[in-house]
Amino acid sequence: MERINQYDFYEMSKTFQRLTALKGGVTRYDAFMPIWAAQRTINALLEGRPIEPGVSRGKAQQFASAVQGIVDRHFKEKGPNGADQWRFPSKGGAEIIPDFEWGLVTDALSQFEMIFAEEMRERATYRVPDRGIYNTAKLVDAADTTFPLDMARLVPEKCKLEWRAAGRWPAPSG
């Protein structure tokens, strides 16, 4: 069993929404933070955080490539040692990202969102209501609390540790 923080999906959505809120004649200054955040977010998803993408992986990769293209053309430059480094836009700068380039990003995002939405509709998400002494969070994090109090005093600590580990089965990977 693996615990997923559903709020991560909300945060991902907010991050991507910032890209679509920028329309026509986007300045490098206005685009910097949304692009930077989108790059981090889509790369995290491709690495399996908060979940491993399934059928949406291809569109996620296309979106990541479109974002990387904007980063490479508008926010990276060669440093003194020849390595790429971030180039931050000036606050009052009027350098515009061409509409066709910004359109590549928003189109790739739209395609990804469409496939990801379908994938999420098919993903199994369950809420397990508490039954008696059984509470999902307690079973995962503190299964030994299911022992009756008078019995818990008699159970050796090593046995309680093993019982807690059994509540988390299968063991988290990593």
Backbone torsions as a table, in degrees:
resi	resn	phi	psi	omega
1	MET	NA	141.8	-177.9
2	GLU	-130.6	131.1	179.4
3	ARG	-87.4	130.9	179.2
4	ILE	-118.5	130.0	176.9
5	ASN	-83.0	107.2	-176.7
6	GLN	-65.1	-23.3	178.8
7	TYR	-62.6	-27.1	177.4
8	ASP	-58.1	-34.4	178.4
9	PHE	-68.9	-37.8	176.2
10	TYR	-63.2	-45.6	178.8
11	GLU	-61.7	-41.1	178.2
12	MET	-61.5	-44.0	179.6
13	SER	-61.8	-44.7	178.2
14	LYS	-60.2	-42.0	-179.6
15	THR	-61.0	-47.4	-178.4
16	PHE	-70.8	-31.9	178.3
17	GLN	-61.4	-32.9	179.2
18	ARG	-61.5	-30.4	177.4
19	LEU	-70.7	-43.9	-176.7
20	THR	-73.8	-18.3	178.6
21	ALA	-72.9	-21.6	-180.0
22	LEU	-86.7	122.9	-176.5
23	LYS	-123.9	145.7	172.4
24	GLY	30.0	128.8	178.0
25	GLY	66.3	42.0	-178.8
26	VAL	-71.3	125.7	177.4
27	THR	-81.7	154.8	177.1
28	ARG	-59.2	-37.0	-179.1
29	TYR	-62.7	-47.3	-179.3
30	ASP	-68.4	-30.3	-176.0
31	ALA	-84.2	-19.6	-170.5
32	PHE	-56.1	-59.0	-175.8
33	MET	-64.8	-44.8	177.5
34	PRO	-60.7	-39.1	179.4
35	ILE	-68.3	-44.7	179.6
36	TRP	-59.3	-46.5	-179.5
37	ALA	-66.4	-40.5	179.4
38	ALA	-64.3	-39.5	179.0
39	GLN	-62.2	-46.5	178.8
40	ARG	-61.4	-42.6	-175.5
41	THR	-69.2	-46.5	-178.2
42	ILE	-69.8	-35.0	176.5
43	ASN	-66.5	-37.2	177.0
44	ALA	-63.4	-42.3	178.6
45	LEU	-61.9	-43.8	179.7
46	LEU	-64.8	-21.8	175.9
47	GLU	-89.9	1.2	176.5
48	GLY	96.6	16.6	179.0
49	ARG	-118.7	120.5	8.0
50	PRO	-84.7	-15.3	176.9
51	ILE	-139.2	165.0	174.6
52	GLU	-83.6	120.7	179.2
53	PRO	-68.5	149.7	178.1
54	GLY	-105.2	-107.5	-177.2
55	VAL	-65.6	-18.5	-179.9
56	SER	-82.7	-4.0	-176.2
57	ARG	-56.7	-44.0	-178.8
58	GLY	-59.9	-46.1	179.2
59	LYS	-69.5	-33.3	176.3
60	ALA	-64.2	-40.8	177.9
61	GLN	-66.3	-38.9	177.1
62	GLN	-64.3	-41.1	177.4
63	PHE	-64.0	-44.8	178.3
64	ALA	-59.7	-39.1	178.5
65	SER	-66.1	-40.5	178.3
66	ALA	-63.9	-42.5	177.6
67	VAL	-63.8	-44.9	179.6
68	GLN	-60.4	-36.5	177.3
69	GLY	-60.4	-44.3	177.0
70	ILE	-63.4	-44.3	179.7
71	VAL	-59.5	-48.2	-177.0
72	ASP	-63.7	-41.3	-175.9
73	ARG	-80.8	-27.7	-171.1
74	HIS	-121.4	-13.9	-174.8
75	PHE	-131.5	8.6	178.1
76	LYS	-126.2	149.7	174.3
77	GLU	-150.5	163.7	177.6
78	LYS	-78.8	130.1	177.3
79	GLY	-82.9	180.0	-179.4
80	PRO	-59.7	-28.4	-179.9
81	ASN	-91.6	4.4	178.0
82	GLY	89.2	-5.6	179.7
83	ALA	-86.0	150.7	176.3
84	ASP	-65.5	141.6	174.7
85	GLN	-143.0	156.3	179.6
86	TRP	-67.7	141.1	174.9
87	ARG	-117.8	110.4	-177.1
88	PHE	-83.0	135.5	-179.7
89	PRO	-73.3	150.3	176.8
90	SER	-77.8	147.5	-174.2
91	LYS	-57.9	-45.8	-178.4
92	GLY	-90.2	7.5	-175.2
93	GLY	-63.1	142.4	-178.5
94	ALA	-108.0	13.7	180.0
95	GLU	-64.8	122.3	-175.8
96	ILE	-100.9	139.0	170.5
97	ILE	-84.6	122.9	-177.5
98	PRO	-55.3	143.4	-178.2
99	ASP	-54.4	-40.0	-177.5
100	PHE	-65.0	-35.2	178.5
101	GLU	-69.5	-44.7	179.5
102	TRP	-64.1	-35.8	177.6
103	GLY	-62.2	-34.4	177.1
104	LEU	-61.2	-40.0	-179.9
105	VAL	-69.3	-50.1	-176.6
106	THR	-67.9	-34.0	175.7
107	ASP	-66.1	-43.3	178.8
108	ALA	-64.1	-38.9	177.2
109	LEU	-63.9	-44.1	180.0
110	SER	-60.3	-44.0	178.9
111	GLN	-64.8	-42.4	178.0
112	PHE	-61.6	-47.5	-178.0
113	GLU	-59.3	-39.1	-179.0
114	MET	-62.8	-46.8	-179.0
115	ILE	-72.0	-40.6	-179.9
116	PHE	-63.0	-39.7	178.6
117	ALA	-60.0	-44.8	178.0
118	GLU	-64.3	-41.5	179.1
119	GLU	-61.4	-41.9	-178.7
120	MET	-68.6	-30.5	176.4
121	ARG	-64.4	-30.8	-178.3
122	GLU	-89.5	-15.9	179.9
123	ARG	-69.8	142.2	179.2
124	ALA	-82.5	120.9	174.0
125	THR	-129.0	127.1	-176.2
126	TYR	-126.9	149.3	169.0
127	ARG	-116.9	122.4	-178.3
128	VAL	-102.0	109.9	-179.4
129	PRO	-68.9	151.0	178.0
130	ASP	-65.4	140.0	175.8
131	ARG	-129.9	114.1	179.8
132	GLY	58.3	-124.6	-179.3
133	ILE	-84.3	-2.5	-174.4
134	TYR	-92.1	120.2	179.3
135	ASN	-127.9	127.6	-173.8
136	THR	-54.8	-48.7	-179.0
137	ALA	-61.2	-41.0	179.0
138	LYS	-66.9	-38.8	179.2
139	LEU	-64.1	-35.7	-179.8
140	VAL	-76.9	-43.4	-171.8
141	ASP	-100.5	-21.8	-175.1
142	ALA	-152.5	57.8	-176.1
143	ALA	-59.5	-26.6	-178.3
144	ASP	-67.0	-13.9	177.6
145	THR	-73.3	-5.3	177.2
146	THR	-79.4	-12.7	175.8
147	PHE	-68.5	137.7	173.0
148	PRO	-58.6	145.3	-174.9
149	LEU	-54.6	-43.4	-178.4
150	ASP	-66.6	-29.0	178.4
151	MET	-82.0	-35.4	-176.5
152	ALA	-57.5	-33.6	179.4
153	ARG	-65.5	-25.3	-175.7
154	LEU	-91.8	-15.3	-175.7
155	VAL	-82.2	127.0	179.3
156	PRO	-62.1	150.0	-177.8
157	GLU	-59.2	-38.5	178.8
158	LYS	-61.0	-39.9	178.3
159	CYS	-65.8	-39.6	178.2
160	LYS	-63.6	-40.5	177.8
161	LEU	-61.1	-43.3	179.1
162	GLU	-66.5	-37.1	178.4
163	TRP	-65.3	-40.4	176.0
164	ARG	-61.1	-43.7	179.8
165	ALA	-64.0	-36.8	178.6
166	ALA	-64.8	-32.7	177.8
167	GLY	-65.5	-23.5	-179.8
168	ARG	-96.3	5.0	-175.5
169	TRP	-61.6	138.2	-6.2
170	PRO	-72.6	153.8	-178.0
171	ALA	-59.3	140.8	178.1
172	PRO	-60.6	140.5	178.0
173	SER	-88.3	159.2	175.5
174	GLY	131.6	NA	NA
